[in-house]
Amino acid sequence: MQYRTLGKTDLRVSQLCLGSMTWGTQNTAEEAFAQIDLAREHGINIIDTAELYPTTPLSAETQGFTEEIIGQWLKRSKARDDILIASKVAGNGPKWIDDGKDISPAKIKKSVENSLKRLKTDYIDLYQLHWPNRGTYHFRQTWKFDPTNQNTGEATDYVKSALTALQSLIDEGKIRYVGLSNESCWGTMQFINMAKQFGLPRVVSIQNEYSLMHRIFDLDFAELSHHEDVGLLAFSPLAAGMLSGKYDNGTIPEGSRRAINENLTGRYSEHSLPALNAYIKLARDNNLDPAQMALAFCMTRPFMTSVIIGATTIEQLQTNLAAAKLELSAEVMQAIADIYRQYPLPM
């Protein structure tokens, strides 16, 4: 396992990060414990979670279960000092989390306190804002995104107030570093500039979607990442499991995400299938596991800090972990580039 520096910090994180959003619905606590143990055996030193999780499916009844499961593992293993925990405060939307309110200083403080209780820990290593109050083009909103209704003053005031609240939590020792999620380049630069101007905590990472089939980070964000040293924590690197090949020919395995959400939140459609089939064929033509090829590609990206992998079975996790040792040939990389040129934005 290789390790990379998390932004402008002294933390070194494994190039694969263990995702947790299935724990508490698709996975039991014991299954989650087995996943954590296996991931650590392979050198993974970071787990990503959120107060919103589990997400498969989302519900008021299960909200917070994932952090509780991680807390149980931390208590049982006594390995808190050996693992990095990344969590998130939910933005506006789910009514069962603080009445679905916007992120605010009060909400950040309340959410951190609740997460710490569930996680059974005194501190969170990386605390992320799950999505911006002003809206986002992520989650398949690309095709109808319109920022002209945003209020610039409100958007920038929110940045300063959020960073001020996060600084207070850093001062109290409850969080160590700050990250963003589902943000834009403009939004990220507001956080960077506000931190510089007022001596507030600088964001060290951004968690956005990235995969062979969703590569908008390759453009403006790649430039920002290079110049500002804000690395990517990529979620959905297998496009919600599509790039593993398990949904070939319209198959919907029992217990899979498609069994819960058939179009995988807009990912699985007539627009995405030609690109998906091309990547799966490329892998198999080169005797590669499709999931491992997809993950190995993500790890080649210069802006990548860590690729978040999730699984519902130990066998899936073992397959994903093996990607850390896979080096793609120049021929495969060129073929990936050719498919990308043909299908630049299939989802």
C-alpha positions in Angstrom: 0.0 0.0 0.0 1.3 3.4 -0.9 0.7 6.5 1.3 0.1 10.1 0.3 0.2 13.4 2.2 -3.2 14.8 3.1 -3.1 18.4 1.8 -0.8 20.7 3.8 -0.8 18.5 6.9 1.7 16.0 8.3 -0.8 13.1 7.9 0.0 10.3 5.5 -3.1 8.4 4.2 -3.3 5.2 2.4 -4.1 5.4 -1.4 -7.2 3.4 -0.7 -9.7 4.5 1.9 -12.4 2.3 3.4 -15.9 3.5 2.7 -18.7 2.7 5.1 -22.0 3.8 3.8 -23.5 0.3 3.6 -22.8 -0.5 7.3 -26.0 -0.6 9.2 -28.3 -1.6 6.3 -26.6 -3.8 3.7 -24.0 -4.9 6.2 -24.2 -5.9 9.8 -21.9 -4.7 12.5 -19.9 -7.9 12.5 -19.5 -7.8 8.7 -18.3 -4.2 9.0 -15.8 -5.3 11.7 -14.4 -8.0 9.4 -14.1 -5.4 6.6 -12.1 -3.0 8.8 -9.8 -5.8 10.0 -9.1 -7.0 6.5 -8.5 -3.4 5.2 -6.1 -2.7 8.0 -4.2 -6.0 7.2 -3.7 -4.5 3.7 -2.4 -1.2 5.0 -5.5 1.0 4.9 -5.3 3.6 7.7 -8.4 5.7 7.0 -12.2 5.2 7.2 -14.7 7.6 5.7 -18.1 8.0 7.2 -20.8 10.7 7.7 -23.6 11.5 10.1 -26.0 10.7 7.2 -24.9 7.1 6.8 -26.0 4.4 6.0 -27.3 5.5 2.6 -28.5 2.1 1.2 -31.3 3.1 1.7 -31.4 6.4 3.5 -33.9 6.6 6.4 -34.5 8.3 9.7 -34.6 5.0 11.4 -31.0 4.0 10.4 -29.3 7.4 10.4 -26.2 7.3 12.5 -25.9 3.5 12.5 -22.7 3.6 10.5 -20.9 5.9 13.0 -22.2 3.7 15.9 -20.7 0.6 14.2 -17.3 2.3 13.8 -17.5 3.4 17.4 -18.1 -0.2 18.5 -15.1 -1.3 16.5 -12.9 1.5 18.0 -14.0 0.5 21.5 -13.4 -3.2 20.9 -10.1 -2.9 19.0 -8.5 -0.1 21.2 -6.8 1.0 17.9 -8.0 4.6 17.8 -4.4 6.0 17.5 -3.8 3.7 14.5 -6.7 4.7 12.3 -7.8 8.0 10.8 -11.6 8.8 10.9 -13.2 11.1 8.4 -16.8 12.2 8.9 -19.2 14.8 7.5 -21.9 17.2 8.6 -25.0 16.9 6.4 -26.3 19.9 4.4 -29.9 20.9 3.8 -32.3 18.2 2.8 -32.9 15.2 5.1 -35.6 16.4 7.5 -34.6 13.8 10.2 -31.2 15.5 10.6 -31.7 18.8 12.5 -34.9 19.5 10.5 -33.0 19.5 7.3 -31.5 22.9 8.0 -28.6 24.5 6.2 -25.1 24.0 7.5 -24.5 26.7 10.2 -22.1 27.2 13.1 -24.8 25.8 15.5 -25.4 22.8 13.2 -21.7 22.0 12.8 -21.2 22.1 16.6 -24.3 19.9 17.2 -23.4 17.4 14.5 -19.8 17.1 15.7 -20.9 16.4 19.3 -23.4 13.8 18.1 -20.8 12.1 15.8 -18.2 12.0 18.6 -20.8 10.2 20.8 -21.6 7.7 18.2 -18.0 7.1 17.2 -16.9 6.8 20.9 -13.9 9.0 20.4 -12.7 12.4 21.5 -11.8 13.7 18.1 -12.4 13.3 14.3 -9.3 13.5 12.1 -11.0 15.0 9.0 -14.3 16.8 9.3 -16.0 17.5 6.0 -19.0 19.7 4.9 -21.1 17.1 3.0 -22.5 19.5 0.4 -22.9 23.3 0.0 -25.9 25.2 1.2 -26.3 27.0 -2.1 -26.8 23.8 -4.1 -24.5 21.7 -6.2 -24.1 20.2 -9.7 -23.1 16.9 -8.2 -25.4 13.9 -7.8 -26.4 14.0 -11.5 -27.4 17.7 -11.4 -25.0 18.6 -14.2 -27.6 18.8 -16.9 -29.8 21.3 -15.1 -27.4 23.2 -12.9 -28.1 27.0 -12.8 -26.1 29.1 -10.4 -27.7 32.4 -11.3 -30.1 32.2 -8.4 -27.3 32.1 -5.9 -26.7 35.0 -3.6 -22.9 35.8 -3.6 -23.0 37.6 -0.2 -24.8 34.7 1.5 -22.5 32.2 0.0 -19.3 33.9 1.1 -20.7 34.8 4.6 -21.5 31.1 5.1 -17.9 30.2 4.3 -16.5 32.5 6.9 -19.0 31.5 9.6 -18.4 27.7 8.9 -14.6 28.1 9.1 -14.9 30.1 12.3 -17.0 27.4 13.9 -14.6 24.7 12.7 -11.7 26.6 14.1 -13.4 26.6 17.5 -13.7 22.8 17.3 -10.1 22.5 16.3 -9.1 24.7 19.3 -11.2 22.4 21.5 -9.4 19.3 20.1 -12.6 17.8 18.7 -11.5 17.9 15.1 -8.1 18.0 13.5 -8.5 19.1 9.9 -11.2 20.4 7.6 -12.4 19.1 4.2 -15.1 19.7 1.7 -17.4 17.4 -0.3 -19.5 17.8 -3.4 -18.1 21.3 -3.9 -17.2 23.3 -7.0 -13.9 25.1 -7.9 -15.5 28.5 -7.1 -16.7 27.3 -3.7 -13.4 25.7 -2.8 -11.5 28.8 -3.6 -13.8 30.8 -1.3 -12.8 28.5 1.5 -9.1 28.8 0.6 -9.2 32.6 0.3 -11.2 33.1 3.4 -8.8 31.0 5.4 -5.9 33.1 4.1 -7.6 36.4 4.8 -8.8 35.7 8.3 -6.3 33.1 9.6 -8.9 30.3 9.6 -8.4 26.6 9.0 -7.4 25.7 5.4 -9.3 22.9 3.7 -7.0 20.0 3.1 -9.1 17.8 0.8 -12.2 17.6 -1.3 -14.4 14.5 -1.5 -16.1 14.5 -4.9 -17.2 11.7 -7.3 -14.6 10.4 -9.6 -14.3 7.3 -11.8 -13.6 6.2 -15.4 -17.2 7.3 -16.2 -17.2 10.6 -14.2 -14.1 12.6 -14.8 -15.1 16.3 -14.4 -12.3 16.6 -11.8 -9.8 16.3 -14.6 -10.3 19.9 -15.7 -10.5 23.0 -13.5 -10.4 21.0 -10.3 -7.1 19.3 -11.3 -5.6 22.7 -11.8 -6.9 23.9 -8.4 -5.6 20.7 -6.8 -2.1 21.2 -8.2 -1.8 24.9 -7.3 -3.6 24.9 -3.9 -2.5 21.4 -2.7 -6.1 20.2 -2.1 -6.2 16.5 -2.9 -9.2 14.5 -4.0 -10.8 11.8 -1.9 -12.7 10.0 -4.7 -16.1 8.5 -3.9 -17.9 6.0 -6.3 -14.7 5.1 -8.1 -16.6 2.0 -9.4 -19.7 4.1 -10.4 -21.8 2.5 -7.7 -20.5 -0.9 -8.6 -21.2 -0.6 -12.4 -17.5 -0.8 -13.3 -17.1 -4.1 -11.4 -19.1 -5.8 -14.2 -21.6 -7.3 -11.8 -24.5 -5.6 -13.6 -23.6 -7.1 -17.0 -26.6 -7.7 -19.3 -29.0 -6.0 -17.0 -28.3 -8.4 -14.1 -29.4 -7.2 -10.7 -27.8 -9.3 -8.0 -29.7 -9.9 -4.8 -28.6 -7.5 -2.1 -26.8 -5.2 -4.6 -27.3 -1.4 -4.8 -29.4 -1.8 -8.0 -31.7 -4.1 -6.0 -32.4 -1.0 -3.8 -32.0 1.8 -6.3 -32.4 0.4 -9.9 -30.9 3.3 -11.8 -28.2 3.9 -9.1 -29.2 7.6 -8.7 -29.1 8.3 -12.4 -25.9 6.5 -13.1 -27.3 3.4 -14.9 -29.0 4.6 -18.1 -29.0 4.3 -21.9 -26.5 7.1 -21.9 -24.0 5.4 -19.7 -24.2 1.8 -20.9 -22.1 2.2 -24.1 -19.2 3.6 -22.1 -19.7 1.1 -19.3 -19.6 -1.8 -21.8 -16.5 -0.4 -23.5 -14.5 -0.2 -20.2 -15.7 -3.7 -19.1 -14.6 -5.2 -22.5 -11.3 -3.4 -22.3 -10.5 -5.0 -18.9 -11.6 -8.5 -20.0 -9.7 -8.3 -23.3 -6.6 -7.6 -21.2 -7.3 -10.3 -18.6 -7.9 -7.7 -16.0 -10.5 -7.7 -13.3 -12.8 -4.7 -14.3 -13.0 -3.3 -10.7 -9.3 -3.5 -10.3 -8.6 -1.8 -13.6 -11.1 1.0 -12.7 -9.5 1.5 -9.2 -5.9 1.3 -10.5 -6.7 4.0 -13.0 -8.0 6.3 -10.3 -4.8 5.8 -8.3 -2.7 7.0 -11.3 -4.3 10.5 -11.2 -1.8 13.1 -9.9 -4.5 14.9 -7.8 -5.6 11.8 -6.1 -5.0 11.6 -2.3 -7.1 8.5 -1.7 -9.7 6.4 -3.5 -12.7 5.4 -1.3 -13.6 1.7 -1.8 -16.8 0.1 -0.4 -18.0 -3.4 -0.5 -20.9 -5.5 0.8 -18.9 -8.8 0.9 -15.4 -9.7 2.0 -14.8 -11.2 -1.5 -15.6 -7.8 -3.1 -13.3 -6.0 -0.6 -10.5 -8.5 -1.3 -10.8 -7.8 -5.1 -10.8 -4.0 -4.5 -7.8 -4.2 -2.2 -5.8 -6.1 -4.8 -6.0 -3.0 -7.1 -3.3 -1.4 -4.9 -0.7 -3.7 -6.5 -1.9 -3.4 -10.1 0.1 -1.3 -12.6 -1.7 -0.6 -15.8 0.3 -0.9 -19.0 0.8 2.0 -21.4 -1.4 0.2 -23.9 -4.3 -0.1 -21.4 -3.9 3.5 -20.4 -4.1 4.6 -24.1 -7.2 2.5 -24.6 -8.8 4.2 -21.6 -7.9 7.6 -23.1 -9.5 6.5 -26.4 -12.8 5.4 -24.7 -12.8 8.7 -22.6 -12.5 10.7 -25.8 -15.5 8.8 -27.2 -17.6 9.0 -24.1 -16.4 12.0 -22.0 -19.4 12.5 -19.8 -21.7 9.4 -19.9 -23.4 10.0 -16.6 
